[in-house]
Amino acid sequence: MTGADSGFLLGDGFFHGVKRGKDIMIIGITYDLRVDYLAEGYSLEETAEFDKLETIEAIENALILLGFKTDRIGHIRNLTCRLVNGDRWDFVFNIAEGLKGFGRESQVPCLLDAYNIPYTFSDPLTLSLSLHKGMTKCILSYLGIPTPAFAVIETEKDIGKIDLPFPLFAKPVAEGTGKGINPESRIQDKNELVSVCSRLLKQYNQPVLVETFLPGREFTVGIVGTGEDSRDIGAMEILIKNNEQEAAYSYSNKENYEKLVDYRLVSDASAEKAKQLALAAWRGLGCRDAGRIDIREDASGLPNIIEINPLAGLHPKHSDLPILCKMVGIKYVDLIKMIMESAVKRREDIKKL
């Protein structure tokens, strides 16, 4: 299927007809719905990264407005059953987070790769790498991209080996949505270090990332596109109201952001540095289509990468990337259009090789 055959006019950024022969292209949607896992007995925090029904409806409505037919698939177990039953799609819009393991975000893309079904967002390698913050920082360091000095605690025996200056910051090595982050995450001495790391090891059953605490401004940078075609769409500064809790974008702050957090669109010199750094990290890790990079300044004002988000939340009102898009005048349907344009262009570029 060529660009002309598919009906995608990538040059001007619009979809016209979106045809596959005489049929409109069918876009499957893979996702993890929070209420499904709550019904299975998982807690609110365990399901914090999963999507609300409003997100799925918003994505589907946007795809329909762009001229596609849609098919809600759901989580990986549904996808597996449907593939076995012979169902196929022209493209899959994938936002499935997965439930278990360091490779949980890569499970759906792996399965789609096996069936040669194209999909949105990053590939299994990038998704697995970026979820493990320690491995991500190793790659960033290799690329010469600033990130806080760090250590990964696998067991309690590793705590005594840490040789980093206080204050430090600790969090689970492979969680998102601020999970595991609270006022105790900023660590002032060895006693706190032992207490916090021991608790996190037991509570999350995974290694703990300990890194130098960065006291400066915090930004999230939105990015669309892939490789050399990627570009930033703006930088948003994150400000905790009235120093509520701690100077960190915690799980509690994210869950109650309307009361506890201020978002400000910024374009000063520091924000421009953050955007340049974000693009370097995005391209260096092979991220695709759209996402976010979280950045914080050190004591001297140097921006450092603190987290890569190649599978960013897409709730139209509550997720950081759509919030940033709204600030810069990008409508939600246009964000989804840019994601699809990037994904389709990748597919067509591969076919030319």
C-alpha positions in Angstrom: 0.0 0.0 0.0 1.6 3.2 -1.1 1.0 6.7 0.2 -1.2 7.5 -2.8 -3.1 4.2 -2.5 -3.8 4.7 1.2 -5.2 8.2 0.6 -2.7 9.9 3.0 -1.5 13.2 1.7 1.5 13.5 4.1 2.9 16.6 2.5 0.1 19.0 3.5 -0.7 17.0 6.7 -4.3 16.2 5.8 -6.1 12.9 5.4 -8.3 12.8 2.3 -10.6 9.8 1.9 -8.2 7.6 3.8 -8.9 4.7 1.5 -7.5 1.2 1.3 -8.7 0.4 -2.2 -12.4 0.9 -2.0 -12.5 0.5 1.8 -11.9 3.0 4.5 -8.8 2.1 6.6 -9.6 0.3 9.9 -7.6 1.5 12.9 -7.7 -0.9 15.9 -7.2 0.7 19.4 -5.3 -1.1 22.1 -5.4 0.2 25.7 -5.7 -0.8 29.3 -8.9 0.4 30.8 -8.6 1.3 34.5 -12.0 0.1 35.5 -11.3 -3.4 34.1 -8.4 -3.8 36.5 -10.2 -2.3 39.4 -12.9 -4.9 38.9 -10.2 -7.6 39.1 -9.2 -6.3 42.5 -6.2 -4.1 41.7 -5.8 -0.9 43.7 -6.1 2.7 42.6 -2.4 3.2 42.7 -1.7 -0.1 40.9 -4.0 1.1 38.1 -2.9 4.7 38.0 -1.3 4.5 34.6 -4.3 2.9 32.9 -6.8 4.9 30.9 -10.3 6.1 31.6 -13.1 5.5 29.2 -13.0 9.2 28.2 -9.6 8.8 26.8 -10.6 6.0 24.5 -13.7 7.8 23.4 -11.6 11.0 22.7 -9.1 9.1 20.6 -11.7 7.2 18.7 -13.8 10.3 18.0 -10.7 12.0 16.7 -9.8 9.1 14.4 -13.3 9.0 13.0 -13.2 12.8 12.3 -9.9 12.1 10.4 -11.8 9.7 8.2 -10.9 6.3 9.7 -13.0 3.4 10.8 -12.2 2.3 14.4 -12.3 -0.9 16.3 -11.8 -1.0 20.0 -9.5 -4.0 20.9 -8.5 -3.3 24.5 -5.7 -5.0 26.4 -3.2 -7.6 25.3 -5.4 -10.6 26.2 -8.1 -9.3 24.0 -5.6 -8.6 21.2 -4.2 -12.1 21.5 -7.6 -13.7 21.2 -8.6 -11.6 18.3 -5.4 -12.3 16.4 -5.8 -16.0 16.9 -9.3 -15.7 15.6 -8.0 -14.1 12.4 -8.9 -10.4 13.0 -6.5 -7.9 11.4 -6.3 -4.1 11.1 -4.6 -1.7 8.7 -3.1 0.1 11.7 -3.3 0.0 15.5 -3.4 3.0 17.7 -1.5 1.6 20.7 -1.7 3.2 24.2 -1.6 -0.1 26.1 0.7 0.2 29.2 0.7 -3.4 30.3 0.6 -4.8 33.8 3.7 -6.8 34.7 7.4 -6.6 34.2 10.0 -4.2 32.7 8.8 -5.0 29.3 5.1 -4.5 29.9 4.8 -1.5 27.6 6.4 -3.4 24.8 4.1 -6.5 24.9 1.5 -5.2 22.5 4.1 -3.8 20.0 5.9 -7.1 20.1 2.8 -9.0 19.3 1.9 -6.6 16.5 5.4 -6.8 15.0 5.0 -10.6 15.0 1.9 -10.2 12.8 3.4 -7.3 10.7 0.6 -4.9 11.8 1.8 -1.3 11.9 1.1 0.7 15.1 1.6 4.2 16.6 4.4 5.2 19.0 7.7 3.6 19.9 8.9 0.0 19.2 9.5 -2.7 21.9 13.1 -1.8 22.4 12.5 1.9 23.2 9.5 1.2 25.3 11.3 -1.4 27.5 14.4 0.8 27.8 12.6 4.0 28.7 10.5 2.2 31.3 13.6 1.2 33.2 14.9 4.6 34.4 18.3 3.2 35.3 19.0 1.7 31.9 17.7 4.9 30.3 20.2 7.0 32.2 23.0 4.7 31.2 22.2 5.4 27.5 21.7 9.1 28.1 25.1 9.2 29.8 26.7 7.3 26.9 25.2 9.9 24.5 26.6 12.8 26.6 23.1 14.0 27.5 22.9 15.5 31.1 21.1 13.4 33.7 21.5 13.3 37.5 24.2 11.1 38.9 22.6 7.9 40.1 22.7 4.4 41.5 20.3 1.5 41.1 19.5 -0.4 44.3 18.7 -4.1 43.6 18.7 -5.3 47.2 19.1 -3.8 50.7 22.8 -4.8 50.6 23.3 -2.2 47.8 22.2 0.7 49.9 25.5 0.9 51.8 27.4 1.1 48.6 25.9 4.4 47.5 28.5 7.1 47.2 26.5 10.2 46.2 26.3 13.5 48.0 23.1 14.4 49.9 20.3 15.4 49.3 19.3 12.5 47.1 16.0 11.4 45.5 14.6 7.9 45.4 11.8 6.3 43.4 10.9 2.9 41.9 13.0 2.2 38.8 10.1 1.3 36.5 6.9 3.2 37.5 5.1 6.1 36.0 2.5 8.7 37.0 4.6 9.6 40.0 4.0 6.3 41.7 6.3 5.7 44.7 7.1 9.5 45.0 6.0 11.3 48.1 7.5 13.8 50.6 9.9 11.1 51.8 11.5 10.7 48.4 13.9 13.6 49.0 16.5 12.0 51.3 18.8 14.1 53.6 21.0 11.5 55.3 22.0 7.8 55.5 19.2 6.8 57.9 16.5 8.2 55.6 18.3 6.5 52.7 18.0 3.1 54.3 14.4 3.6 55.4 13.1 4.9 52.1 15.0 2.4 49.9 14.0 -0.6 52.1 10.3 0.5 51.9 10.3 1.0 48.2 12.0 -2.4 47.5 9.3 -4.2 49.5 6.3 -2.1 48.3 7.0 -2.2 44.6 9.0 -5.4 44.3 11.5 -3.9 41.9 14.9 -2.0 42.1 15.0 1.6 43.4 16.6 4.5 41.5 18.6 6.8 43.7 19.9 10.0 42.1 21.2 13.4 43.0 18.4 15.7 43.9 17.9 18.6 41.5 16.6 21.8 43.2 15.8 23.8 40.1 12.9 24.4 37.8 10.9 21.5 36.3 9.7 21.3 32.7 7.9 18.8 30.5 8.5 19.2 26.8 6.1 17.9 24.3 7.4 16.3 21.1 5.8 15.1 17.9 7.4 13.2 15.1 10.2 10.6 14.6 13.9 11.0 14.1 15.0 14.1 12.1 11.3 14.9 11.5 10.6 15.2 15.3 10.1 18.7 16.8 9.1 20.1 20.1 5.7 21.7 20.5 6.5 23.7 23.5 7.7 23.5 27.1 5.5 23.6 30.2 6.8 24.5 33.6 5.4 22.5 36.5 4.9 24.4 39.8 3.7 22.8 43.0 1.3 25.3 44.6 2.3 26.7 48.0 5.1 24.1 48.2 2.4 21.5 48.7 4.0 18.2 49.8 7.4 18.3 48.2 9.2 19.9 45.3 8.4 16.9 43.1 5.7 15.9 40.7 4.4 13.1 42.9 1.6 10.6 42.4 -0.6 12.5 44.8 0.1 15.8 43.0 -0.7 14.3 39.6 -3.9 12.7 40.9 -5.0 16.1 42.3 -3.3 18.4 39.9 -6.1 20.9 39.6 -5.7 21.8 43.3 -2.0 21.2 43.8 -0.2 22.1 40.5 0.2 25.1 38.2 1.2 24.6 34.6 2.8 27.5 32.7 3.7 27.7 29.1 7.3 29.0 29.1 9.7 30.1 26.3 12.5 31.8 28.1 16.2 30.9 27.7 15.9 28.0 30.2 12.9 26.6 28.5 14.7 26.8 25.1 17.6 24.8 26.6 15.2 22.3 27.9 13.6 21.8 24.5 16.9 21.3 22.8 17.9 18.7 25.4 14.5 17.0 25.1 14.9 16.6 21.3 18.4 15.2 21.7 17.1 12.6 24.1 14.0 11.8 22.0 16.2 11.1 18.9 18.9 9.4 20.9 16.6 6.8 22.3 14.7 6.3 19.1 11.3 7.5 20.3 8.5 7.9 17.7 5.4 9.8 16.8 4.7 11.8 20.0 5.5 11.9 23.7 7.0 13.9 26.6 10.4 14.5 28.1 10.6 15.5 31.8 13.5 17.8 32.7 14.7 19.5 35.9 17.5 22.0 36.4 20.4 21.4 38.8 21.7 24.0 41.3 23.6 25.9 38.5 20.6 26.0 36.2 21.7 23.2 33.8 18.8 21.2 32.5 18.9 17.4 33.1 16.7 14.7 31.8 14.8 13.0 34.6 12.3 10.8 32.6 11.4 9.8 29.0 7.7 9.3 28.2 7.4 7.7 24.8 3.9 6.5 25.7 2.5 9.7 27.2 -1.1 10.0 28.6 -3.7 11.2 26.1 -6.7 12.1 28.3 -8.0 15.2 26.5 -8.2 17.3 29.7 -6.0 15.8 32.4 -2.9 14.5 30.6 0.2 16.7 30.4 0.7 16.4 26.6 -2.9 17.4 25.6 -2.7 20.2 28.3 0.5 21.5 26.7 -1.1 21.2 23.2 -4.0 23.3 24.3 -1.7 25.9 25.7 0.0 26.3 22.3 -3.2 26.2 20.3 -3.1 22.6 19.0 -6.6 21.0 19.1 -6.9 17.4 20.4 -7.9 16.1 16.9 -4.8 17.8 15.4 -2.6 16.1 18.0 -4.0 12.7 17.0 -3.6 13.7 13.3 0.1 14.5 13.8 0.6 11.1 15.6 -1.0 9.2 12.7 0.9 11.2 10.1 4.2 10.4 11.8 3.3 6.7 12.1 2.1 6.4 8.5 5.2 8.1 7.2 7.4 5.7 9.1 5.5 2.8 7.5 5.8 4.2 4.0 9.5 5.0 4.5 10.2 1.4 5.5 8.4 0.1 2.3 10.7 2.3 0.2 13.9 0.6 1.5 
